[in-house]
Amino acid sequence: MELLKQRILAEGKNLGRGILKIDSFLNHQIDAALMAAVGAEIAREFAGTRPSRILTAEVSGLIPAAMVGHAMGNIPVVYARKHKPITMMEPVFIETAPSHTKGNVVSLMVSPEFIQAGDRILIVDDFLATGRTIDALCRIVQSADAELVGIATVVEKTFEGGRAALTTWGVPIYAAATIVDMSEGKIVLA
Amino acid sequence: MELLKQRILAEGKNLGRGILKIDSFLNHQIDAALMAAVGAEIAREFAGTRPSRILTAEVSGLIPAAMVGHAMGNIPVVYARKHKPITMMEPVFIETAPSHTKGNVVSLMVSPEFIQAGDRILIVDDFLATGRTIDALCRIVQSADAELVGIATVVEKTFEGGRAALTTWGVPIYAAATIVDMSEGKIVLA
């Protein structure tokens, strides 16, 4: 998606070790119109998969996922919680994944109320890097006997192998922007 | 806002001790169209305040805040982070507040990059209860020498005193839905 690529090149910072800082429009400050445009693009890409729910993870996946849900004609958007709120009292689906940008292992929790057998789930997240957060979401979909129909991300970093790791799920994988090289301070888009 | 009130009455659960569970459209699953309508309403209410940025807090404030930013003609939306990501390396504004639904004290961090002297800040959050999270955001605005222009929430619980606690900030406070009584299992809207 051209608009997104331009913003990554203009504002993205390569912090080394594959860490891309795009805090000015996605991960701390949000450009809602840009995210709505990304959401519309993902919605077009996956229109044929007819999801019944969008699934994402706290925190930075929320806005793109909500924009996709909105663009698809108001599909419910469910976000896996990393910290159990007091309102989450019943048993939950829980999986863990190492966090790339926090340096720890995070839990991802989804209430069975919001992911059910027969649901058609489109996963939307901000980054596809190693794919381990998304893989944890896929395992939740599987545990719930729901059907995974696709995986969409705002930014993919191909050199971290996430796409290859997720191909076992057998669904289309789409990224609105793809970064192929971040070595030596570079940010090279596909 | 009538649509929101209807949803609270239809789907809200009173868990006791003033805890309202509205996980089906705001706090775990999101109804993006409803949130867009709430965002548009808040945008109309605060159009005259001409904010330069919207400020919210992780996690559940993000969607309403993004919808307000979008409805106001793409005002940047900044979310205070509760957990420091690896991309947040510079000094940050930090305040703490007790969490109502987590039972602990949370930190709220905003990078000086995204809240600057002279900024006109509209705070948007999901709940106004005791007002302590929002008060922490107000203190961040103050520390940054930015100007607070208003406080908007999706749901206010009047019986927890937040509005009174926040009046010292001297700005308009608005809630899209107002709950006046949750005693004895009731959910009474204004």
Boltz contact constraints between the chains, C-beta under 6 A:
constraints:
  - contact:
      token1: [A, 19]
      token2: [B, 86]
      max_distance: 6.0
  - contact:
      token1: [A, 21]
      token2: [B, 87]
      max_distance: 6.0
  - contact:
      token1: [A, 23]
      token2: [B, 87]
      max_distance: 6.0
  - contact:
      token1: [A, 28]
      token2: [B, 111]
      max_distance: 6.0
  - contact:
      token1: [A, 28]
      token2: [B, 114]
      max_distance: 6.0
  - contact:
      token1: [A, 29]
      token2: [B, 76]
      max_distance: 6.0
  - contact:
      token1: [A, 29]
      token2: [B, 78]
      max_distance: 6.0
  - contact:
      token1: [A, 29]
      token2: [B, 114]
      max_distance: 6.0
  - contact:
      token1: [A, 30]
      token2: [B, 66]
      max_distance: 6.0
  - contact:
      token1: [A, 30]
      token2: [B, 77]
      max_distance: 6.0
  - contact:
      token1: [A, 32]
      token2: [B, 66]
      max_distance: 6.0
  - contact:
      token1: [A, 32]
      token2: [B, 69]
      max_distance: 6.0
  - contact:
      token1: [A, 32]
      token2: [B, 70]
      max_distance: 6.0
  - contact:
      token1: [A, 32]
      token2: [B, 74]
      max_distance: 6.0
  - contact:
      token1: [A, 32]
      token2: [B, 77]
      max_distance: 6.0
  - contact:
      token1: [A, 33]
      token2: [B, 74]
      max_distance: 6.0
  - contact:
      token1: [A, 58]
      token2: [B, 59]
      max_distance: 6.0
  - contact:
      token1: [A, 59]
      token2: [B, 58]
      max_distance: 6.0
  - contact:
      token1: [A, 59]
      token2: [B, 59]
      max_distance: 6.0
  - contact:
      token1: [A, 62]
      token2: [B, 62]
      max_distance: 6.0
  - contact:
      token1: [A, 63]
      token2: [B, 66]
      max_distance: 6.0
  - contact:
      token1: [A, 66]
      token2: [B, 30]
      max_distance: 6.0
  - contact:
      token1: [A, 66]
      token2: [B, 32]
      max_distance: 6.0
  - contact:
      token1: [A, 66]
      token2: [B, 63]
      max_distance: 6.0
  - contact:
      token1: [A, 69]
      token2: [B, 32]
      max_distance: 6.0
  - contact:
      token1: [A, 70]
      token2: [B, 32]
      max_distance: 6.0
  - contact:
      token1: [A, 74]
      token2: [B, 33]
      max_distance: 6.0
  - contact:
      token1: [A, 76]
      token2: [B, 29]
      max_distance: 6.0
  - contact:
      token1: [A, 77]
      token2: [B, 30]
      max_distance: 6.0
  - contact:
      token1: [A, 77]
      token2: [B, 32]
      max_distance: 6.0
  - contact:
      token1: [A, 78]
      token2: [B, 29]
      max_distance: 6.0
  - contact:
      token1: [A, 85]
      token2: [B, 101]
      max_distance: 6.0
  - contact:
      token1: [A, 86]
      token2: [B, 19]
      max_distance: 6.0
  - contact:
      token1: [A, 86]
      token2: [B, 101]
      max_distance: 6.0
  - contact:
      token1: [A, 87]
      token2: [B, 21]
      max_distance: 6.0
  - contact:
      token1: [A, 87]
      token2: [B, 23]
      max_distance: 6.0
  - contact:
      token1: [A, 101]
      token2: [B, 85]
      max_distance: 6.0
  - contact:
      token1: [A, 101]
      token2: [B, 86]
      max_distance: 6.0
  - contact:
      token1: [A, 111]
      token2: [B, 28]
      max_distance: 6.0
  - contact:
      token1: [A, 114]
      token2: [B, 29]
      max_distance: 6.0
